[in-house]
């Protein structure tokens, strides 16, 4: 009996030892995995093919960033890089912290100012890169890394922009999280909108009378309208177009959305009192709503919030 107890004790000790080894081995495996992920997250140098097709090599994690356009600034802040941003454009207004940053110009960038800030990364934009080709080259000649971010014309391209800036700044994981959150929120909006039976006709004004411009097909706004299960009455037009008022009146929109309230006083009232539009359904029902232009036009992290703004304006009974 004593031998039996001794044998049982040996077996139990052996099992415990094996379990401990397995646990330790698993812990080492997890530690190694975490180490690899952490190393990968901040691994520099990185090589990125930018919007101009240039291979941009970033030697180390940038600690001084200058952004030449508001959408890139918002991307940088969403990645937690507010402290690293040392210069922004004259048009930047979000988040509030950008008001404390050095201004580097608007349509024309102040090259001397940018160079004086000694950034190791400048976030430029494809839309203006061709017009400021010589200026951007001067920055490169001064030893500053310039990354030209793509012009996003749809949601997928916005995600690409965020991922590009994330990779350039060593914030790949954070960029992935932001993109996932945006995709999830957009999917929720689309799912709710898909249940709407009576699709509304929408007319969007991005500038007031008499020079009224609206987005047609192949614009971000057109995609946003479609994503909330509404009809853009100018979808037979191409790009951003100056409208024929009589043609839009005949199409009789259910809702009119304006995006110029940041510089025009009482935009909705101006539309409601516009001569010749009295019998338009949107005007008769007082369905004229101004929404935040930045949230629906800046291709950055807030663009899905802009879709939600649009959904609430068009279908307030569904998107409360």
N, C-alpha and C positions, 0 to 999 in steps of 0.2 A: 504493500500500500504506500509506503514511504517513497519507493522508487517511482510509483505511478504519479504521486504529487510532484516529485522533482522533475519528471519528464514533462508534465503539464505546464509547470512553471517555465521551463526552458522554451517550450512551444509558444507560450504567451509572450515572453520576452522577445523572442525572434519576430513574432508578428508585429509587436509594437515597434521594434527597431526598423523593420521593413517599411511600416507605415510612416515612421518619422523620416526615413530616407526619401520615400516617395513625395512626402509633403515638402521636404526641403528642396528636392529636385524641381518640383512644380513651382515653388517660390522663386528659385533661381531663374527658371524659365520666364516667369512673369516679370521679374526684375530686369532681365535681359531685354525682354520685349519692350518694356517701358523705356529702357535706356535707348534702344534703337529708335523708338518713336520720337523721343525727345531730341535725339541727335539728328534725325531726319527733319524734324520740324524747324530746327534752326541751322540746318546745314548750308554753309556758304563755302565757296562761291556758287551762285546759281546762274544758269543761262536761260534767258527767256526770248522767244521770238515775238517781237512787239507788233503793233498794228500796221507798221510799215514794212514788215517782213525782215526787220533788222534783228540780228542776234545781239542781245544786250546782256553783258556779263556784270553781275552785281557781286562784288568781292566780299562784302561783309554786311551784316544786318544794318540797314540805314538808321542813323540816329538823328538826322536832320533832313526833313522832307519839305520840298516846296511843291505845292499843287497849283496848276495853272487854270483849273476849271472846277466849279462847285461840286460836280458829281464825283470827281476823284477825291476831293476833300472829304465828302461825306463817307465815301468808302473807307478812307484812311481812318477816320474817327470811329467808324463802326468796328474796325479791326483793333481798336484800343490804342491807336497811335496819335492821339491828340497832342501829347507832349512832344512827340517827334516832329510834328508839323510846325515849321518855323515861318512859312510864308504862304499866303493864299491870294487869290485874285480879288479884284475890286468888287466882283459880283457875289462873293461868298457871304452867306447870311445864316448858315446852319452848320452845326449847332451854335449856340450863342457864343461859345468860347472862341470862335473864329474872329470875332470882333476885336479880340486882343492880339491877333497875329499881325505880322508885318504884311502890308499890301504890296503886291508886285506888279500892279497894272491890270488893265481890262483887256480890250481888243488888242492893244499894243502892250507887250510885256516889257518891264523895265529890267533889262539884262544886267546892268550894273548893280541894281538892288539885289537881284537874285544871287549874283556872284558874291556880293558882300555878306550874304547870309551863310555862305560856305556849306551849302547842302551837299549830301552825298547821293541824293536821289531827287530828280525832278519828274513829277508826273504830268506829262503833256497829254494832248488829245488829238486823235487823228483828224477831227474836223478842222482844227486850226494849224495842224503841223505843216501843211503845204504852204500856207501863207506866212508862217514864221520859220521856214526851213533854215534860212541863214542864221537867225537868232538861236535856234536850237543847236546848230552846229557850233556857234560861238560858246555855248555852255559846255558842249562836249570838249571843245578845244581847251576850255578852262579846267578840264579834269573832272567835270561833273557828269554823273551817269544820268542819262535822259531815257525815260521809258514812255513810249507813245502808246496810250491805252486806246482800245478800239472804240469806234462810234457805235453804241448799242442801239439797234433799231427794233429789237424784240426782247422778250424776257430771257431767252437763252443767252443772248449776247451780253445782257446785264450780268448774268451769272459768270460769264467768261471774264468780264472786266473785274469783278470782285475777286475771282480766283487768281487772275494775273497779278493784281496788286498784293494779294495775300502771299503769293509765292515770292514776289520781289522783296517783301518786307519780313519774311520768315514767319508769317502768320497763316500758313496754309490750313491748319486745323480750324482756326477761328473763321476763316473764309468759308470753309466747308459747312460749318455750323450755321453761318448766316444764310448761305444759299439754301440749305435744307429748310430752315425756318421760313424763308420766302416762298419756296416751292409748296410747303405744307399749307401756308396761309392762302396762297393762290388757288390751290386745289380745293380748299374748303369753300372759297368764294364761288368757284366754278360749279361745285356740287350743289350749292344752294341755288345758284342762278339757273341751273339746268332744270329745276322743278317749276320755273316760271312758265306759265302757259301763254299768257298774252304778252308777246314781245313788243316793247315800246320802240318807237322811232325817235332817234336822238340827233340833235344838231349841236355841234360844238363850235363856239366862237373863241378864237384865240386872239382876236383883236376886234375893237369896237367899230361901229359905223363911223364914217362911210366906207372905210377900207376894211371890210370884214373878211378875215381869212379863216379857213376851216381845214381840218385834216381829212384827206381822202384815203384811198387804199395805200398799202405799203408804208404806213406810218405807225408809230408806236400807239398813238391814241386810237387808231382804228382797231388794232389788236385788243386794246383794253376794252373798247366798247363791245367787241364780239365776245370777250371773255366773261362779260356779265350778262350774256344772252340778250343783247339789245341790237338794234339796227342803226348803223351810221348812215344817215340819209345822203351823205356825200361820198359813199363808198365806191361810186362809179367814177370818181375823180382820182387823179394820180398825185400823191404827195400833198404838200401844203398849197392850197389854192385860194385865190381871191374869188369870192362867190358872186353869183348873179342873184340878187335878192328875190326877184320874181320867181326864179326857179326853185329856191328854197321854200318860199311861201307855198308854192303849189304842192311841194312834198309834205307839207303840213306835219311838222314834228310834234310828238307828244311832250317832249322835254327839250328845253334849250339849256345847255351848260356853257357858262362863260368862265374864262380862266385869267381875266385881266383885272380882277378886283384889287390887285396890289398897286395899280397906278390909275385906275378910273374909279371915281366915287359913285357908289350905288349902281353898279353895272346891271343888276337885275331890273331895277326901275327904268333904266335907259331902254332896255329891250322891251319892257312892258308898254312903254309909252311911244315906241317907234311907229312912225306913220306907215300904214299899209300892212302892218302885221296883226291888226286887231282880231282877225278871224282865225288866226293860227291856233290850233288846239292848245299848245303850250302856253300861249299868251292868255287865251280865254280862261284857262284853268290855273293861271299864275304858277306854272311849273317852269320857272326860270331860276336856275341856281348857280351861284358862283362858287367854284372850288379852288383850293390852293394850287396855283400854277406849278410851283416847285415840285410838289408831290406827284404830279402827273406828267411832268416833262423831264425831270432829271433822272437819267438812267443810273440810279444807285439803289442803295438798300431800302429807301422809302417808297420805291415805285409801286410796290404791292399795296402799301397803305393808300396810295393814290387810286388804285383800282377799287379799293374799299370805299373811298370818298365818292368815286364815280357811281358805284353801286347804290350807295345811300341816296345820292341825288336823283338817280333814275327810278330806283325801286325802294322808296323809303318804307313801304309797308312790309317789305321782305327783309331788308338789311337795316334793322333798327339800331 
